[in-house]
Amino acid sequence: MLAFSAVALASKDGAQAADIYVEGQLGVAVMEDIDTNTYSGAAGGITVTGAKGTLEYDEEFMFGAEAGVQNFGVQNMRLGFGVKHMNVELDAITLSAGSITDGTTTITNASAKVSRENLGGIAQAFDNNVQLYSFNAYYDIPMEAAIKPFVGGGIGFVDIENADSLEPAFTLSAGARYNLSESVYAGVKADYHFVSGPTDELGIEYENFGVFTAAVMVGMTF
């Protein structure tokens, strides 16, 4: 009973000491090249015949937000929930088999790499709005310096505009924070998101891929 009371008291004290933090993030997202499985079908004015290939995407701006708790009784640990948004545009397609057409523009495996300006309406079929949602845990590395580095990891899901379902995602993080005042901080953060391969609205199945994001952040604690 005495031990239980001590744990309860410690938990109560930790809860009283807990701080809530909220932060905004602005940066860049880089999506890895994405390989597709072989597919034939038609939807939305696009016809795919025995096609298999690789999609390349431009680097894009991203913005995000995160809220969580720190100083909750576990030293140097933070827990948070984050959201990121980005619009990704197809840069090029390389087909290793088959063909894709929108009725006006046709690309085949003999076309080599085809850049966006030569894809016509095909390109828009592979553009996407992407939202990343993640439950994250961070460890703030104890240091005497004013800049506080951290590492972390997370698990969540990705909502891709043209995918037919939400896909699981896993995150690795590293960065640093600097306190501008008692309640305001700034920092930098790099994340690697491993995304399970989706199936899009055309029916094309994709291999697993990664998304790298780098951002500056500004936050407040309460």
N, C-alpha and C positions, 0 to 999 in steps of 0.2 A: 504493500500500500504506500509506503514511504517513497519507494522508487517511482511508482506511478505518479505520485503527486509531484515529484521533482521534474519528471518529463513533461507533465502538463503545465507546470509553472514555466519551464523553459520555452515550451511552445507558445505560451501566452505572451511571454516577453518578446519572442521572435516576431510574433504577429504584430505587436505594438510597434516594433522597430521597422517593420517592412515599409519600403518606399515603392510607389507606383511611378513608372517612367513611360513617357510617350516620346516618339521621335519621328521625324520625317527624313526621307532619303531621296537623293537625286543622283543619277549616275548613268552608266552605260551597260548594255546587255550584249553579250556575244553568244550566239547559238552555234553549237557544233554542227558540222555537216550531218544531214540525216539521210540514212539509207532506207529505201522502201523494199518491201517484198513484191514479188511478181503479181500483177493484178490485171484483170480485164473487166470493164464495166462502163456505165455512162450515168452522169448526173449533172444537173445544172449547166447543160450545154457543153460539157467536157466529155469526150470519149477516150477511154484508156484501153489499149489493146496490147495484152501481154507485156506490159511495161514494168521495168525494174530500173531503179536509178538512184541518184544522189541529189538532194536538194541543198543549196547553199543560201544562207540568209545574210543580209546586211547587219552590221552593228547598229544598234538602236538605243535611243534614250530610254531610260526607265525611271519610274518614280515609285516610292513605296512609303509605308508607315508601319510602325510597330509599337505595341504597348505591352507592358509586363510588370513584374515585381522584382525587387532586389532587396537585400538586407532582410530576408524573411526567415533568418535563423540558420541558414547554411552559408558558411563563410565563402565569400568571393563568387557566389553563384547568382545567376539571373535566369528567370524564366519569362518567355514572351511569346506573343502571337504576331506574326508579320504578314503583310500583304504587299505584293509588287505587281505593277502593271507595265506592259510594254506592247507596242505595235510592231510586229516583225514583218518585213517585206522580203519576198523571194528575190534573190540576186541572180541565181542561175540554176539550170537543171542539166545534169549529165545522165543520159539514158544508156544503160548497158544492154537493154533488150526492149523490143516492142516500140510503141508509138503513143503519143498523146496529141489530140487535136481539139480545137474549139470550133471547127468548121471553116475557119479562115486560115489559121496558123497550125501547121503540123510539125512536130519534132519527132525524130526517130533516133535509134541507137547509132545511126550513121552521121548524126548531126554534131557529134562531139559535145563540148560544153556550149550551152545556149544561154546567152545573157538575157537579162530582163527585157531590154529594149527590143529584142527579137522574138519575145514569147507571146506578144499580143495579149489576148484575153486569158491565156493559160496562166499567166503570172498571178492574176488576181485570185484565182481559185486556190492558190497556195499561200496567200497572205493571211495573217492571223492576228487577232487581239489575244494576248496571253495574260492570265492572272495566276500568280504563284501564291499559295497560302501555306504557311508553315508554323508549327509549334516548335519553338526553339529553346535550347538550354545553352547558357554561356558560362565559361569560367574566366573570371578576371584574374590574370596572372599577377600575384603580389609583387609590387615594385615600389621603391621609394620615389621614383621619378614622377613628374607631373603627368606624363603621358602613360596611360594604363592600357597595355595590350590585353587582348582576349582571344580565346578560341571557342568554338561552339559547334553544335550540330542540331539538326532538326528533322522532322518528319511532317509531311503534309500532302497536298495534292495540287494539281495544275488544271486550270480550266482554259482549254484552247478553243478558240472560236469555232473552227471547222472540224473539231473532233467530235465523235459521237458519244463520248463519255468523259468523266473526270478521270485523271490518271494520277497514281501515287508518285510522290517525289521525295527524295532524301537530300539533305543539305549539309555541307561542311562550310564553316565560317571562320574567318580570322580578321582582326582589325585592331583598332586602338581608339580610346576616348580621352578627351582632355577637358577638365572642368573649367568652364569660363567663369562660373560663379558657384555659389553653394547649390543652386538648383538648375543651372543651365550647363549643358556640355555640347561639345562638337567632336567629330571624329571621322574616321574612314573605315570602310568595311568591304571585304571581298567575300563573295559566296560562290560555291559551286553547287548547282542543283542537278541531281541525277534523276531523269524523268523516264518513267516506263513508257515504252513505245505505244502511241495511240493508233486508232483507226479513224480516218477522216470521213467526211460526209460523202465522198466519192466511193468509199469502200476500200481505199488503199491502206494497207497496214505498214506501220513504220517500225524500225528498230529503235531500241533504247537510245537516248541521246542526252547530252549535257548542255546546261546553260550557265555561263559564267557572268556574274554581275559585279561591278565595282562602283561604289557610291560614297559620296560625302553625306554626313548626317548631322542633324542638330536636334537636340532633345531637351526635355525638362523632367525633373523628378519632383514628386509631391509627397 
